[in-house]
Amino acid sequence: MSVLNKSANAGVHGSSGFEFQKHCALYILFDKYENLKQINFFICLEHHDDLLFCYQTDDESITSIDAYQAKKSSGEWKQGEMYEILKKMTDVGISLKNDDIHKLDSYTHNLEFLTNNTINLNNGERKKGLRKSNTINETTNRLKLIDLNKEIITIIKSEVQKLLGANLEGLAELNNISMAYIDLPKNYTHQKDSLVGHFDRIFGKKVTDHRAAVETLLLLFRDVENTLNSGNVVKLMDESKRVSSETINKALNIITTKKMAFDYWRTEEKEACRKLEIAISEKKKFESDFINSIDRFKDKKQVEHQKIFSFVNSNKNALTNFIDDIDCIQYLYEEFLKNTNSPLPELSIKAAIFAAYIEVRAELWE
């Protein structure tokens, strides 16, 4: 069932809250990276909810969805502020269940309110000994609604039910709701600093510039950010609203391969320049083309670079015939010129052959 929802996606009109949502998306990605790198998934922004992580089988059936209502706040959240939010989250649960994308029979979803400030909940009693409370913060960073103090649950359900009216399906969705604290600072710049630190802890020396890597990953959400739901109809089948695990992994592959390539160039620079006949005046241009080739291999519009990578990949058996890397690169360069025409300058071809060799070699070693 397609869902008509006028508030489903504000697109560019809702850009003020978008940065926090994107930062939350990256934070969750980094937090779950060790598990996520092994599976298929896609991320949606402003699509049914602020943020979705949708997990798939190999044939792209949906196994489960984690939906996040991500809200930054300068002050602590009081219980009374939560009722309308929780009601809207039950609407999200129903919409996800009714979305006509193919799901497994065992499909489940989690609905999470995510914030960077404390959530204070209580049973309304003021007397000592009678007052019960639950707090979600950096110490207790996540609680499912059903795991709260029973008196608090009763009050929350009662207030949300008033908003739901006769909507029993919505009331049942309360069992899928949780509330969580995300350790992101209030300030935009400090949030990004936190993400850079998080990325560094995961990838460490595999990446040269962690800040540039985070910026690159944030750019993956640009097209999604600027895409409105067609006719305000929300469909998970709409691929224009997705950032796929394939896209994320491709970006991470480029980021890590660049580091490996750059390190190798620094180690072998003198010998490479001698054997590939790169003049001193050409070294800076060669290095730039070499590093940029890694991006161009992943860009389908870069036909000549696609051709070079395909040539090196199809001749990877040559790697078993040489002891010295530069000798192998020189051989591949000469064979490419013999067998293929390219409008690229010879220096650019050498640089691209060199970069393709490093990437193909890395794939063989995995």
C-alpha positions in Angstrom: 0.0 0.0 0.0 1.4 3.4 -1.0 1.2 6.0 1.8 0.2 9.6 1.2 1.9 11.7 3.8 2.2 15.5 3.4 4.9 15.6 6.1 6.7 12.5 5.0 9.5 14.4 3.3 10.3 18.1 3.6 13.3 17.6 1.2 15.2 20.8 0.8 12.6 22.7 2.7 13.5 20.7 5.9 17.2 21.2 5.6 17.6 22.8 9.0 17.2 19.5 10.8 18.9 17.4 8.1 22.4 17.8 9.2 21.7 16.2 12.6 19.9 13.4 10.8 22.9 12.8 8.5 25.2 12.9 11.5 23.0 10.3 13.3 23.1 8.1 10.2 26.9 8.1 10.1 27.1 7.6 13.8 24.9 4.5 13.7 26.7 3.3 10.6 30.1 3.5 12.4 28.6 2.1 15.6 27.3 -1.0 13.8 30.0 -1.2 11.1 31.5 -4.6 12.1 28.1 -6.2 11.6 26.8 -4.1 8.7 29.8 -4.6 6.5 28.8 -8.3 6.1 25.1 -7.7 5.0 22.9 -5.9 2.5 21.1 -2.8 3.6 20.1 0.6 2.6 19.6 3.9 4.5 16.7 6.3 3.9 16.3 9.9 5.1 13.0 11.7 5.5 11.2 8.6 4.2 8.4 7.2 6.5 10.6 8.6 9.3 13.6 10.8 9.8 16.0 7.9 9.3 15.6 4.2 8.3 18.1 1.4 8.3 16.5 -1.3 6.1 18.1 -4.8 6.2 17.8 -7.1 3.2 18.4 -10.7 2.1 20.6 -11.4 -1.0 17.5 -11.3 -3.1 16.6 -7.9 -1.6 13.7 -9.0 0.5 13.4 -6.9 3.7 14.2 -8.8 6.9 13.9 -5.9 9.3 13.9 -2.1 9.6 15.2 0.2 12.3 13.3 3.5 12.1 14.7 6.5 14.0 12.9 9.7 15.0 16.1 11.8 15.4 15.8 15.1 17.2 18.5 17.3 18.6 17.6 19.3 21.7 19.2 22.1 23.8 17.3 21.0 26.9 16.3 17.8 28.6 13.2 16.1 27.4 10.2 16.0 29.7 7.6 13.2 29.7 4.8 15.5 28.5 6.8 16.3 25.4 7.0 12.7 24.4 3.4 11.7 24.0 2.8 13.4 20.6 6.2 12.1 19.4 5.3 8.5 20.4 1.9 8.8 18.7 3.6 9.8 15.5 6.0 6.9 15.8 3.1 4.4 16.0 1.9 5.9 12.7 5.4 5.2 11.3 5.2 1.6 12.4 1.8 1.1 10.7 3.1 2.7 7.5 6.2 0.5 7.5 4.0 -2.6 8.0 1.7 -1.5 5.1 4.5 -0.5 2.7 4.2 -2.9 -0.3 8.0 -3.6 -0.6 8.6 -7.4 -0.3 9.3 -8.5 3.2 10.0 -11.9 4.8 7.2 -13.5 6.8 9.5 -13.1 9.8 9.8 -9.3 9.2 10.1 -7.0 12.2 10.7 -3.3 12.8 12.0 -1.2 15.7 10.9 2.4 16.2 13.4 4.5 18.1 13.3 8.0 19.4 16.9 9.2 19.2 18.2 12.4 20.8 21.4 14.0 22.1 19.9 15.1 25.4 18.6 13.4 28.5 15.0 12.0 28.5 13.4 12.1 32.0 10.3 9.9 32.7 8.4 9.3 35.9 5.2 8.0 37.4 3.9 11.4 38.5 4.3 10.8 42.2 6.2 13.4 44.2 6.5 11.6 47.6 9.7 9.9 48.5 9.3 6.1 48.2 6.4 6.4 45.8 8.2 8.2 43.0 9.5 6.0 40.2 11.6 7.3 37.4 13.5 6.2 34.3 16.3 8.3 32.7 17.8 7.8 29.3 21.2 9.4 29.0 24.9 8.6 28.4 24.8 6.1 31.3 21.6 4.3 30.4 21.6 5.0 26.7 18.7 2.9 25.4 15.4 1.6 26.9 12.5 -0.1 25.2 9.2 1.3 26.2 8.0 -2.2 27.5 11.1 -2.3 29.8 10.3 0.9 31.6 8.8 0.9 35.1 5.3 -0.5 34.9 3.7 2.6 36.5 5.4 4.8 34.0 4.4 2.5 31.1 0.8 2.7 32.2 0.8 6.5 32.2 2.5 6.7 28.8 0.1 4.2 27.2 -2.9 6.0 28.7 -1.8 9.4 27.3 -0.8 8.0 23.9 -4.1 6.1 23.7 -6.0 9.4 24.1 -4.2 10.7 21.0 -4.8 7.5 19.1 -8.5 7.2 19.9 -9.8 3.9 18.6 -6.6 3.1 16.7 -5.8 -0.2 18.4 -3.2 -1.1 15.7 -1.3 2.0 16.7 -1.4 1.1 20.4 0.1 -2.3 19.5 3.1 -0.5 17.9 4.1 0.9 21.3 5.7 -2.5 21.9 8.2 -1.8 19.1 9.2 1.6 20.5 12.4 2.4 22.3 14.1 5.7 23.4 17.8 6.2 23.1 20.6 8.7 23.8 23.1 9.4 21.0 26.5 10.8 22.1 26.6 13.7 19.6 27.4 17.2 20.9 24.9 20.1 20.5 27.1 22.1 18.2 27.3 21.2 14.5 31.1 21.5 14.2 31.6 19.4 17.4 29.2 16.8 16.0 31.4 16.4 13.0 34.5 16.3 15.2 32.9 13.4 17.1 32.2 11.5 13.8 35.8 12.0 12.7 37.0 10.5 16.0 34.6 7.6 15.7 35.8 6.9 12.1 39.4 7.1 13.2 38.7 4.4 15.9 37.3 2.1 13.2 39.7 2.6 10.3 42.8 4.1 12.0 45.9 4.0 9.7 43.9 2.5 6.8 42.9 6.1 6.0 45.1 9.2 5.7 42.6 12.0 6.2 39.7 10.9 8.5 38.0 14.3 8.3 37.9 14.2 4.5 36.6 10.6 4.6 33.7 11.7 6.9 32.9 14.6 4.5 32.9 12.1 1.6 30.4 9.8 3.3 28.2 12.7 4.3 28.0 13.7 0.6 26.4 10.3 -0.2 23.2 11.7 1.4 23.2 14.8 -0.8 21.0 13.4 -3.6 18.6 11.8 -1.1 18.4 15.1 0.8 17.4 17.0 -2.3 14.9 14.4 -3.6 11.2 14.9 -2.6 8.8 12.0 -2.4 6.9 12.0 -5.7 3.4 13.3 -5.0 4.1 12.9 -1.3 3.7 9.1 -1.7 6.2 7.2 0.4 7.4 3.9 -1.0 10.5 2.0 0.2 10.8 0.7 -3.4 11.8 4.3 -4.4 15.6 3.8 -5.0 16.1 7.6 -5.3 15.5 7.9 -1.6 18.2 5.3 -0.7 21.8 5.2 0.1 22.7 1.5 -0.4 25.3 -0.6 1.3 26.9 -1.1 -2.1 27.3 2.7 -2.5 28.7 3.0 1.1 31.2 0.1 0.6 32.3 1.5 -2.8 33.1 4.9 -1.1 35.0 3.2 1.7 36.9 1.1 -0.8 38.0 4.3 -2.6 39.0 6.0 0.7 41.1 3.0 1.9 42.6 2.3 -1.5 43.7 5.9 -1.9 45.7 5.6 1.4 47.3 2.3 0.3 48.1 3.7 -3.2 49.5 7.0 -1.7 51.7 5.0 0.7 53.0 2.8 -2.1 53.8 5.7 -4.3 55.8 7.4 -1.5 57.8 4.2 -1.0 58.4 3.4 -4.7 58.4 6.9 -6.1 62.1 7.0 -7.1 62.2 3.6 -8.8 58.8 4.1 -10.4 59.9 7.4 -12.0 63.1 5.8 -13.3 61.5 2.8 -14.9 58.3 4.5 -16.1 60.4 7.4 -17.4 58.6 10.2 -15.5 60.6 13.4 -15.6 61.1 15.5 -12.4 58.9 18.2 -13.9 56.1 15.6 -14.4 56.1 14.1 -11.0 53.5 16.4 -9.4 51.1 15.9 -12.3 51.7 12.1 -12.3 51.0 11.9 -8.5 47.7 13.8 -8.9 46.6 11.7 -11.8 47.6 8.5 -10.0 45.5 9.3 -6.9 42.5 10.7 -8.8 42.4 7.6 -11.0 41.0 5.6 -8.1 37.9 7.9 -8.0 37.6 7.7 -11.8 37.6 3.9 -11.9 34.3 4.0 -10.0 32.8 6.7 -12.2 31.0 5.2 -15.2 31.3 8.5 -17.1 35.1 8.1 -17.1 35.2 5.7 -20.0 38.9 5.8 -20.6 39.7 5.0 -17.0 37.1 2.3 -17.0 38.9 0.9 -20.1 42.3 1.0 -18.3 41.0 -0.7 -15.2 39.3 -3.4 -17.2 42.5 -4.0 -19.1 44.6 -4.4 -16.0 42.0 -6.5 -14.3 41.7 -8.9 -17.3 45.5 -9.2 -17.3 46.0 -9.8 -13.6 47.7 -13.1 -14.3 50.7 -11.0 -15.2 51.2 -10.4 -11.5 52.4 -14.0 -11.1 55.1 -13.6 -13.8 57.0 -10.7 -12.1 59.0 -10.4 -8.9 59.2 -6.6 -9.0 55.9 -4.5 -9.0 57.3 -1.7 -11.1 58.4 -4.2 -13.8 54.9 -5.6 -13.9 53.4 -2.1 -14.1 55.8 -1.2 -17.0 54.8 -4.4 -18.8 51.1 -3.7 -18.4 51.6 -0.1 -19.7 53.5 -1.3 -22.8 50.9 -4.0 -23.5 48.1 -1.5 -23.2 49.6 0.8 -25.7 50.1 -2.2 -28.1 46.5 -3.4 -27.9 44.4 -0.3 -27.1 43.9 3.2 -28.4 43.3 5.9 -25.8 43.1 9.7 -26.2 44.6 10.2 -22.7 48.1 11.6 -22.5 50.8 9.0 -21.9 51.5 10.3 -18.4 47.9 9.9 -17.5 47.8 6.4 -18.9 50.9 5.5 -16.9 49.3 6.9 -13.7 46.0 5.0 -14.3 47.8 1.8 -15.0 49.8 2.2 -11.8 46.6 2.9 -9.8 44.7 0.0 -11.4 47.6 -2.3 -10.6 47.6 -1.3 -6.9 43.8 -1.9 -6.7 43.8 -5.2 -8.5 46.7 -6.4 -6.4 44.8 -5.5 -3.2 41.8 -7.4 -4.4 44.0 -10.5 -5.1 45.4 -10.3 -1.6 42.1 -10.1 0.2 
